[in-house]
Amino acid sequence: MPIHPWHLREAARHFHNGGLIAYPTEAVYGLGCNPLNWHAVRHLLRLKQRSMDKGLILIAARFEQLRPYITEPEQKVMQEVHASWPGPATWLLPAAPDTPQWLTGRHTTLAVRVTDHPLAAALCNACDSALVSTSANIAGHAPARSPLGVHRQFNNRLEYILHGPVGPLEQPTPIRDALNKQLIRG
């Protein structure tokens, strides 16, 4: 489903102004905002009723958008990570020392993904940034898989919904620790 560039520009405008946006990802709709805007992240966490301690995922259209937030481990580890991207693989990588705690939560790692979902990637490019990406749902509720589902859970409390189909995955992307290969979310 092609998207008009105006919709991407409008979503990016809200991103840069501290707004919350919903957008399709590989399996469900995501909620996102500027990862460096504490007020936007706090609003997102409150809306979802999610503890900051859990940490968040960042998605990007290309690895360079994630680089400021992580400390790259040895080359062998990064080869495996890069081989899975772009794609529906989320990795825990060591967080850069100056990565805000509101992104990492109580962890020393950060969950990151270079997405292969065309609209999510286009949104990251339009924002010229990585994007916070957490499922569009209130804690304890099923994640939304459509704009209508987003609207039902959040009832006009988001600044923008980028309409489009979610990807083919039945469950959110798996999360794996890049250093020890442990599956965190299956």
Number of C-alpha atoms within 10 A of each C-alpha: 8 7 13 8 12 9 16 20 14 16 25 24 15 19 25 15 14 20 23 24 24 27 27 26 30 24 21 26 31 25 25 26 30 25 24 17 16 16 14 20 23 15 16 23 18 13 18 20 13 17 13 17 13 13 20 22 23 26 27 26 27 19 17 12 18 19 14 14 24 20 16 13 12 9 9 8 15 15 10 11 20 14 10 15 17 18 15 21 21 27 25 25 23 20 23 17 12 9 18 15 18 20 25 22 16 12 15 16 22 25 24 27 28 28 25 21 21 19 25 28 21 18 25 22 18 19 21 14 23 31 27 25 26 24 24 30 24 18 14 9 10 13 21 24 22 20 18 13 16 25 16 12 18 15 10 11 14 19 15 20 23 19 17 19 20 22 18 11 12 10 12 20 19 13 21 20 18 20 14 9 12 11 13 12 12 9
